[in-house]
Amino acid sequence: MERINIDAILDNIEAVVRRHELENGGYARYLWQDKAESREMGLNAYGCADAANILYTLNRFHRDPAKRAACVAALQSKQDPVTGYFLEPTHHDFHTTAHCVAALELFDARPLYPLTEMAKYKDITKFFDLMEQADWLHRGCMAHAGAGLYAALVITETVDAAWERQYFDWFNKNCDPETGMWVDPPAPDFPVGIQMGDAFHYLFNYLYAGEPMPYPDKLIDSCLAMYWDGNLPAGFGHQFHFIEMDWTYCLNRASRQTPHRFHDTKAALYDLAKGFIAFLEQVDWERDDPANDLHLLFGATCCLAELQLALPGVIHSTRPMRVVLDRRPFI
């Protein structure tokens, strides 16, 4: 495998983050409005959380104590003191809250207020009811909520080990033994690539907790088939998104739990890496719209870090990248 240096890409990613910096430790998610004027400009929960996550992943995290304190305060200011939710218009409240709580953890910090609305799910039966009411096994519509609730409550130590055991036992019982994912049977209008993206959200909780994947061999088969058969969303591997990280993480982490198709796995990961890095090398970092959406940029940065981890000696950077999911759950 050819050795590839990505220092220039990482420098460009850092420069994008710096351009989004506001006063008093805050960050914008966007630098310009879209045609529909749908974007929340200025200080944004995802701007703050994604900036922290990206800089941590680049291994260029804030070191100055005053700067770190300002970043924490800016992110904490986006929490609703009544509900405990962090809010951002593009994502489910559970997703935004988990993402912000996880970003605060990078600073060894926590939300200012209790997670009041989420805390009612300390009664695990209420969580099961929530998922089942949404028909999650057939429609695959609750991954952000189902994973986000766990991450937020565990990071803030709102739940105990007994709650976690019931959580994973329930997911183990409901995992599809044919695909290693959580849709049974697969919905006709729910593409397999999106099913995998949802499975990713549950898997990073599994790995954070030290839980074994239910069916790693089947998950590898599923990931390899969808890649080589072209059953991933259009643009896969040549865009700023999270789906590339979803697939890379699922395949790479499953391969750590089984020797099943080891060489096939490495070949597919290398094939993605070559195309993805070539795409990133030609981006106009100052003008490209998705590259300047910090949330989408974070997704691409995560994928690059996971590929570097998955392919030792192949993807080189002066400062080795870090995978935030190896510290705590949720992105």
C-alpha positions as CSV (number, residue, x, y, z in Angstrom):
1,M,0.0,0.0,0.0
2,E,1.3,3.4,-0.9
3,R,2.2,5.8,1.9
4,I,0.1,9.0,1.8
5,N,0.9,12.3,3.7
6,I,-2.1,14.3,4.8
7,D,-0.4,17.2,6.6
8,A,-1.7,19.8,4.0
9,I,-5.2,18.5,4.3
10,L,-5.1,18.8,8.1
11,D,-3.7,22.3,7.9
12,N,-6.6,23.3,5.7
13,I,-9.1,21.8,8.0
14,E,-7.7,23.7,11.0
15,A,-7.7,26.9,9.0
16,V,-11.4,26.5,8.3
17,V,-12.1,26.1,12.0
18,R,-10.1,29.2,12.8
19,R,-12.2,31.2,10.3
20,H,-15.4,30.2,12.2
21,E,-14.1,31.5,15.5
22,L,-16.1,34.2,17.2
23,E,-15.5,36.3,20.3
24,N,-15.5,34.8,23.8
25,G,-14.7,31.2,22.8
26,G,-17.7,30.7,20.5
27,Y,-17.9,29.4,17.0
28,A,-20.3,29.7,14.1
29,R,-21.3,26.6,12.2
30,Y,-21.6,28.6,8.9
31,L,-19.8,31.5,7.4
32,W,-22.6,32.4,4.9
33,Q,-26.3,32.0,4.6
34,D,-27.9,29.5,2.1
35,K,-30.4,30.5,-0.6
36,A,-33.4,29.4,1.6
37,E,-32.0,31.5,4.5
38,S,-32.5,28.5,6.7
39,R,-29.2,28.6,8.6
40,E,-28.7,29.8,12.2
41,M,-25.9,32.2,11.8
42,G,-23.5,33.4,14.5
43,L,-23.0,31.5,17.7
44,N,-24.3,27.9,17.2
45,A,-24.3,24.8,19.3
46,Y,-22.9,22.6,16.6
47,G,-20.4,25.3,15.6
48,C,-19.0,25.2,19.2
49,A,-19.2,21.4,19.6
50,D,-17.8,20.7,16.1
51,A,-14.9,23.1,16.5
52,A,-13.8,21.4,19.7
53,N,-14.2,18.0,18.2
54,I,-12.3,18.8,15.0
55,L,-9.3,20.4,16.9
56,Y,-9.2,17.4,19.2
57,T,-9.2,15.0,16.3
58,L,-6.5,17.0,14.5
59,N,-4.4,16.7,17.8
60,R,-4.4,20.5,17.9
61,F,-6.7,21.0,20.8
62,H,-6.8,24.2,22.9
63,R,-4.1,24.3,25.5
64,D,-4.5,27.7,27.0
65,P,-6.6,27.5,30.2
66,A,-8.4,30.8,29.6
67,K,-9.2,29.8,26.0
68,R,-10.5,26.5,27.2
69,A,-12.7,28.1,29.8
70,A,-14.1,30.5,27.2
71,C,-15.0,27.7,24.9
72,V,-16.7,25.8,27.7
73,A,-18.8,28.8,28.7
74,A,-19.8,29.5,25.1
75,L,-21.0,25.9,24.6
76,Q,-22.7,25.8,28.0
77,S,-24.7,28.9,27.1
78,K,-26.5,26.9,24.4
79,Q,-28.3,24.7,27.0
80,D,-31.9,25.4,27.9
81,P,-32.0,25.6,31.8
82,V,-35.5,24.2,32.0
83,T,-35.4,21.1,29.8
84,G,-31.7,20.6,30.0
85,Y,-31.6,20.2,26.2
86,F,-29.0,21.7,23.9
87,L,-30.9,22.9,20.8
88,E,-30.0,23.4,17.2
89,P,-32.6,23.4,14.4
90,T,-31.1,20.7,12.1
91,H,-31.0,17.7,14.6
92,H,-33.2,15.9,17.1
93,D,-32.9,17.3,20.6
94,F,-31.3,14.1,21.9
95,H,-28.7,14.2,19.2
96,T,-27.8,17.9,19.8
97,T,-27.7,17.3,23.6
98,A,-25.5,14.3,23.3
99,H,-23.2,16.0,20.8
100,C,-22.7,19.0,23.1
101,V,-22.4,17.0,26.3
102,A,-19.7,14.9,24.5
103,A,-17.9,18.0,23.3
104,L,-17.8,19.4,26.8
105,E,-16.3,16.2,28.0
106,L,-13.2,16.9,25.9
107,F,-12.6,19.9,28.2
108,D,-13.3,17.7,31.3
109,A,-16.5,19.8,31.7
110,R,-20.2,19.2,32.0
111,P,-23.5,21.0,31.3
112,L,-24.5,23.8,33.7
113,Y,-27.9,22.3,34.3
114,P,-29.3,18.8,34.8
115,L,-30.6,16.9,31.7
116,T,-34.1,17.2,33.1
117,E,-36.1,15.9,30.2
118,M,-33.7,13.1,29.4
119,A,-33.5,12.0,33.0
120,K,-37.0,10.6,33.0
121,Y,-35.6,7.7,30.9
122,K,-33.6,6.6,34.0
123,D,-36.7,4.3,34.1
124,I,-35.4,2.1,31.3
125,T,-38.9,0.9,30.4
126,K,-39.8,4.4,29.3
127,F,-36.9,4.3,26.9
128,F,-38.0,0.9,25.5
129,D,-41.5,2.4,25.1
130,L,-40.1,5.4,23.2
131,M,-38.3,3.2,20.7
132,E,-41.1,0.8,20.2
133,Q,-43.7,3.6,19.7
134,A,-41.5,4.8,16.8
135,D,-41.5,1.4,15.2
136,W,-37.7,1.7,15.2
137,L,-37.0,-1.9,14.1
138,H,-38.9,-1.5,10.9
139,R,-38.4,2.2,10.1
140,G,-34.9,2.7,11.4
141,C,-35.8,6.2,12.5
142,M,-34.5,6.4,16.1
143,A,-30.7,5.9,16.0
144,H,-29.9,9.5,16.9
145,A,-32.3,9.4,19.8
146,G,-31.6,5.8,20.9
147,A,-27.8,6.4,20.9
148,G,-27.9,10.0,22.0
149,L,-29.9,9.3,25.1
150,Y,-27.3,6.7,26.3
151,A,-24.3,8.9,25.6
152,A,-25.7,12.0,27.3
153,L,-26.9,10.1,30.4
154,V,-23.7,8.0,30.7
155,I,-21.3,10.9,30.2
156,T,-23.1,12.9,32.9
157,E,-23.3,9.8,35.2
158,T,-27.0,10.1,35.3
159,V,-27.6,6.3,35.1
160,D,-25.9,3.4,36.7
161,A,-24.4,0.0,35.6
162,A,-27.7,-1.8,36.0
163,W,-29.4,0.6,33.6
164,E,-26.6,0.1,31.0
165,R,-26.9,-3.7,31.3
166,Q,-30.6,-3.5,30.5
167,Y,-29.9,-1.1,27.6
168,F,-27.4,-3.5,25.9
169,D,-29.3,-6.6,26.6
170,W,-32.3,-5.1,24.8
171,F,-30.2,-4.1,21.8
172,N,-28.5,-7.5,21.7
173,K,-32.0,-9.1,21.6
174,N,-33.1,-6.9,18.8
175,C,-30.0,-7.1,16.5
176,D,-30.5,-8.8,13.2
177,P,-28.4,-12.0,13.0
178,E,-28.3,-11.8,9.2
179,T,-26.9,-8.3,8.9
180,G,-25.4,-7.4,12.2
181,M,-27.6,-4.3,12.2
182,W,-30.8,-3.1,13.8
183,V,-33.5,-3.3,11.2
184,D,-35.7,-6.4,11.1
185,P,-36.8,-7.1,8.5
186,P,-35.0,-4.4,6.3
187,A,-37.6,-1.8,5.2
188,P,-38.0,-1.7,1.4
189,D,-37.7,2.1,1.5
190,F,-34.8,2.2,3.9
191,P,-31.6,1.7,2.0
192,V,-29.0,-0.6,3.4
193,G,-26.4,2.2,3.5
194,I,-28.6,4.3,5.8
195,Q,-29.3,1.2,8.0
196,M,-25.6,0.9,8.4
197,G,-25.3,4.6,9.4
198,D,-27.9,4.0,12.1
199,A,-26.1,0.9,13.3
200,F,-22.9,3.0,13.7
201,H,-24.6,5.1,16.4
202,Y,-25.4,2.1,18.5
203,L,-22.0,0.5,17.9
204,F,-19.9,3.4,19.3
205,N,-21.9,3.0,22.5
206,Y,-21.1,-0.7,22.5
207,L,-17.4,-0.1,22.1
208,Y,-17.3,2.7,24.7
209,A,-18.8,0.3,27.2
210,G,-16.6,-2.6,26.3
211,E,-19.5,-4.6,25.0
212,P,-18.9,-7.1,22.2
213,M,-20.7,-6.5,18.9
214,P,-23.6,-9.0,18.5
215,Y,-22.6,-10.3,15.0
216,P,-19.3,-8.8,13.8
217,D,-18.9,-11.3,11.0
218,K,-22.2,-10.4,9.6
219,L,-21.6,-6.7,9.9
220,I,-18.4,-7.1,7.9
221,D,-20.2,-9.0,5.2
222,S,-22.9,-6.3,5.1
223,C,-20.3,-3.4,4.9
224,L,-18.2,-5.1,2.2
225,A,-21.3,-6.0,0.1
226,M,-22.8,-2.5,0.2
227,Y,-19.4,-1.0,-0.7
228,W,-18.5,-3.1,-3.7
229,D,-22.1,-3.4,-4.9
230,G,-22.6,0.3,-4.9
231,N,-25.3,0.3,-2.4
232,L,-24.1,3.4,-0.4
233,P,-25.5,6.9,-1.0
234,A,-24.5,8.8,-4.1
235,G,-21.3,10.7,-3.6
236,F,-20.0,8.3,-1.0
237,G,-16.2,8.9,-0.6
238,H,-16.2,12.2,-2.5
239,Q,-18.2,14.5,-0.2
240,F,-18.3,16.2,3.3
241,H,-20.7,14.0,5.3
242,F,-20.8,11.4,8.1
243,I,-21.7,8.3,6.1
244,E,-18.1,7.7,5.2
245,M,-17.2,7.6,8.9
246,D,-20.2,5.4,9.7
247,W,-19.0,2.8,7.2
248,T,-15.3,3.0,8.0
249,Y,-15.9,2.7,11.8
250,C,-18.4,-0.2,11.5
251,L,-16.0,-2.2,9.2
252,N,-12.8,-1.4,11.0
253,R,-14.1,-1.9,14.5
254,A,-15.9,-5.2,13.6
255,S,-12.6,-6.4,12.1
256,R,-11.0,-6.0,15.6
257,Q,-13.5,-8.5,17.0
258,T,-13.1,-11.3,14.5
259,P,-10.5,-12.5,11.9
260,H,-13.3,-12.9,9.4
261,R,-12.3,-11.5,5.9
262,F,-9.4,-9.6,7.4
263,H,-7.6,-9.0,4.1
264,D,-10.9,-8.1,2.3
265,T,-11.6,-5.5,4.9
266,K,-8.1,-3.9,4.6
267,A,-8.5,-3.8,0.8
268,A,-11.8,-2.0,1.0
269,L,-10.6,0.5,3.6
270,Y,-7.5,1.3,1.5
271,D,-9.7,1.7,-1.6
272,L,-11.9,4.2,0.2
273,A,-8.9,6.0,1.6
274,K,-7.2,6.6,-1.7
275,G,-10.3,8.1,-3.3
276,F,-11.3,10.1,-0.2
277,I,-7.9,11.7,0.2
278,A,-7.7,12.5,-3.5
279,F,-11.1,14.3,-3.1
280,L,-9.9,16.3,-0.1
281,E,-6.7,17.3,-1.9
282,Q,-8.6,19.2,-4.6
283,V,-11.2,21.0,-2.3
284,D,-11.4,24.8,-2.5
285,W,-11.3,25.2,1.3
286,E,-12.2,28.9,1.3
287,R,-15.2,28.7,-1.0
288,D,-16.6,25.1,-0.9
289,D,-20.0,25.2,0.9
290,P,-20.0,21.8,2.6
291,A,-16.4,22.2,3.7
292,N,-17.3,25.4,5.5
293,D,-20.2,23.7,7.4
294,L,-18.4,22.7,10.6
295,H,-20.7,19.8,11.2
296,L,-20.1,18.2,7.8
297,L,-16.4,19.1,8.1
298,F,-16.3,17.2,11.4
299,G,-17.8,14.1,9.7
300,A,-15.0,14.1,7.1
301,T,-12.3,14.7,9.7
302,C,-13.6,11.8,11.8
303,C,-13.4,9.5,8.7
304,L,-9.8,10.5,8.0
305,A,-8.8,9.8,11.6
306,E,-10.5,6.4,11.5
307,L,-8.8,5.5,8.2
308,Q,-5.5,6.5,9.6
309,L,-6.1,4.2,12.6
310,A,-7.3,1.4,10.4
311,L,-4.3,1.5,8.0
312,P,-1.1,1.7,10.0
313,G,1.8,3.1,8.1
314,V,-0.4,4.1,5.1
315,I,-1.9,7.5,6.1
316,H,0.8,9.7,7.6
317,S,0.6,13.0,9.5
318,T,3.2,14.8,11.6
319,R,0.8,14.8,14.5
320,P,-1.1,11.5,14.5
321,M,-4.9,12.1,14.5
322,R,-7.1,11.1,17.4
323,V,-10.6,9.4,17.2
324,V,-12.9,11.2,19.7
325,L,-15.0,8.0,20.0
326,D,-12.0,6.3,21.7
327,R,-12.4,8.9,24.5
328,R,-16.2,9.0,24.9
329,P,-19.3,8.1,22.9
330,F,-21.2,10.2,20.3
331,I,-20.5,12.3,17.3
